Amino acid sequence: MPTPATTLTIDRAALVANWRLLANRAAHRRCAAVVKADGYGLGAVEVAAALFSAGCRQFFVAHLAEGIALRAGLADRFPDAAPMIGILNGPLAGEAAEFAAHRLTPVLNSPEQVADWPADAAAILQIDTGMSRLGLEASEFEAHMPDLRRRNLTLLMSHFACADRPDHPLNRMQIDRFAAALAQLPGVPGSLAASSGIFLEQDAHFDLLRPGYALYGGNPTPERPNPMRPVVHLSTPILQVRTVEAGRPVGYGARWTAKAPARIATVPYGYADGVPRVTEGAAFYLNGHPAPVVGRVSMDLITLDVTALAEAVPGAVLEILGPNRSIDTAGADGGTLGYEILTSIGRRAMRQYIG
Ligand SMILES: *Cc1c(COP(=O)(O)O)cnc(C)c1O
């Protein structure tokens, strides 16, 4: 097999350090890991296995199929252990047997899901406290209270809508609503905070933290410096370098024109690999020096201005993501979030794990 041009390197040691940093913010140190969407694109089984080895015992994915694959992957590596795997999107009608067969714990998100779920089988209950996405409404929670108290609920959870904005008034309202609901289910632990919620007040933490993005190095506090370590490094080699005269257009639509003689490098990475097609003002890095992206991003190729970089020769390796270019910066360049950058990294990049 030829080696793919582009390499995504995932630093397990940084991932584990991030999980520990997050867990240590909570007094009780119970911290799950959200590994949905194939571990935010980094490999759910690899990520979960590294965190399991560090002591993580609760994992969340979105779909039943993701849970089945994760259970199998973890059972291969840790045959004697069965960490909790929660399915955030909940069960569809008739799936209870499959959940049981793979020891998966559903998040029940509606009165219908509660009614369909066997009362004695373990389940997580989600209530809506302000996101209006999944979970029982307050009135539904009240109405079903006698039945809910008889159930085998292992966790009550809800999700913040604005936790990345610490001053947003909805945060306090969601914490208060969640605390009031939790008080009605004595003995049931609670979980409200994902990555950004962990950096709100201590009373947002409840019993179990539920981070995803911050584990992978994303900044959970967008208004402040990133406390997390970078986990991903994405690099690609230069295919060609050409010298163009002033006035020469580059790329589709001839939208960029060299103002002076320039050296243009072409790399085998494009929007099919996860760079947003409209990526403004971005630069990739060569030995720590920026090479600005010029011209339109193509499906499989990007052109960069390397006039200032004598080391830019075919085969020289450019950093697309890494210490010089964070996933948050890549998101901002593309008018999106680092979350979307991570989960969009294409299958053509070879994944390699270190640490
Ligand atoms: C995705 C998700 C998380 C993790 O969110 P991050 O912002 O990535 O930390 C936690 N809980 C729920 C319900 C989610 O959907």
The ligand as an ORCA input file, in Angstrom:
! r2SCAN-3c Opt
* xyz 0 1
  C     -21.729     16.434     21.969
  C     -22.263     16.440     23.347
  C     -21.423     16.595     24.442
  C     -19.972     16.998     24.300
  O     -19.944     18.356     23.948
  P     -18.559     19.151     23.776
  O     -18.979     20.562     23.560
  O     -17.896     18.571     22.576
  O     -17.777     18.942     25.005
  C     -21.954     16.426     25.702
  N     -23.262     16.148     25.864
  C     -24.130     16.042     24.826
  C     -25.554     15.764     25.087
  C     -23.658     16.184     23.530
  O     -24.500     16.096     22.507
*
